[in-house]
Amino acid sequence: MSSDCRFVDLSNSLESVPVLIEQRSSVLTFPQFQYSPDNVQGPGCTLDPSEVTLPGCSCLSHSCSSESCSCLQTHGQAYDSTHTLLHRTHSGYCSPVFECNALCSCGDACSNRVVQRGLTLKLEVYSTEKRGWGLRTLKSIPKGTFVCEYAGEVISFEEARRRQLAQRAEDNNYIIAVREHAGEGSVTETFVDPAKVGNVGRFLNHSCHPNLLMQPVRVHSVVPRLALFAGRSIDAQEELTFDYSGGYRNRAPAHRDAETQSDAETQSDAGTQSETQSETQSDAGTQSETQRDAETQSETQSETQRDAETQSETQSDSETQSETQRDAETQSDAETQSDNHGLQRKECHCGAKSCVQFLPLDLSIISGKR
């Protein structure tokens, strides 16, 4: 490391391990925010994320087992004995995770207690070459390891919309939306914004070929924690990234906007459909040329689909198809800004071979369509 670097603990000792910041003179201005390792109740939120609202098990063993633990029997086993996330997919959907909680009789060493342990890895916030601040690991991380949460203020839909409408073009939008479908017509929404109050997760950059995957995890409260796990083995000094669309697989540019939701959907243990959607737009919160907004949802269509539907009312089928293709491939800046409610799509600088050139963008909160 160069001599003009200085290291401080970003968490102010709130995490069990220090979160380092590499600061170089005359590089970037560090964002001002209040550090919180956990979600906090924000404007419009009717539930306190710190309140214990889930039932506990009566296990007295060192670690719970699926044969006797009511938590595991109800929700399924999410981790192995080494606290590694198991591959839990069913017909393309992944199951949400429920950990043992404060009301459970099992001990702190229970294998079903992972995210609640907090940060255990040595991470560093640093200045990237092209994407503002970023986050990297100082040690190698095995696949399936819990890395960190994306924690912040839990706010209402109305507050999320108010904050987005108040943003300027150069501002960064950190809001992540989680929509869970518990049966036909029943949708639970959670909106998390770490812009003012948040943790180290706010510095994660987007990548079209990420090494982290986001998984909603419930511990003590019905309010989910947005946990990030290693999707593959990660080398020391490697930047940590996740897909702002909420998915993990990568797609071709022509199909990405229309299909990002399928990776974000999860299925509950009762057989009901649940979907996790991340609505973020910025590279680690300090990059002025990028803006987070990666919420993806079935109700919201891609820009190409919206263009096609609008044109179908006034043009023939052949004209609609031609115009849709033109908009998807060579849409002008003026047209893009108009279709995006005045928001300009931001370029993606992830550098991946599968890069789709633009950050995921969805306008459901600003448009008021849910």
Phi, psi and omega in degrees: 000145181287158185288345181270014177262146172226148187239131177227161179272110181300326185278353183054043178069015177281339175264159180289338174233145181297143172259110187278150174236123174268113182245122177252144181297140176055039177253287182221151174276128183284135182292147178265122177200164178268126182280132175218124180292338186236165173297146177234156180286123181248184181304131177083351181278125183268352180243136175274115183299339181273351181282135179278113184236353180262145179289159181245168179268168180250023181293137179248004181280169179300320179216141184291152176231153183294342180288332186232341185278125179292329178296312182289325178292325181281317189249348180092160180275127183257334185233155173271187184292345179261014180067026178267136180295128178278156177280106185240084179236146178222111179055041177090355179249150177251149184275142176291158185252134174238120178265163170295152188229194185295339180269356179280149181274346180292162183276175181294340181276002181303137182292348178264022174236102185233295183297324181293345177289340180084194183289130178234351182262153177273109181245157182220129172275129185216167180271117180279172182287319186232353191236033178066217178285147177219179181231133178226162178261142180268349177227158179294149183234122178289154178301138179088358181283138174291130184256301180194170174263162166254089189252150179182202177284131172269117187236169179277167176301317181298319179290322177298317179294318179299319181292321179292319180294333181276352183284146173270168184300327183271356180283159179254138180251117184261358192297130173246134179247136175237121178242124183241128183261107180255071183098167184296123177082355181254114183232129175253127182247140175226130179239124182240130181228109179267018184297315182262321178230122182190185181239197185294339181299338181294346182264002180288131177272160175280149170214142174284349175225073190282166174249358176241152173234145182264136182223120176291130182231129176257134180244271180270331188245160174288344176286120184287147170267138181266093186266143179245126182244156177289118179281345177206175175292134185241132181280156174298143181074005179277140178291141178265130183218158170219164181277118183297346178281352179094354182263183177231326177286157181253149183230164176290150183306322186293339185246353190298310184299323184280342190241000187297336184293331186298327177285336186273351183278144175230158182243130183286165183294337180275006178089009179266153185276138178224142180228138178253126183231125179258127183243081182230157178207087167179157176265097174063022168085355181234000185272113186288333184272000176234152179223133181281136167191079186250022176295132175232135183209154184295331182287338185259132182260160178291166180300322180296319180294319180296318178299317183296320181292321179295318183287333183295339180283338187237353184231163176289168181299320182292320178294320180299315181297318180295315182293322179298317179296320180296316181295324183288332187254325186225037182293133182286162180299323181294317180294319180298316182295322180294314181293334184263027179056038178088357180266132178272131177298138185262141180290146176264132181242032184289334178081004180288151178297331180267014183301136181264008173081334180231150174290147176303140182222130175221141189246020187296324181289314180295320181285343181083007181269124184240000000 
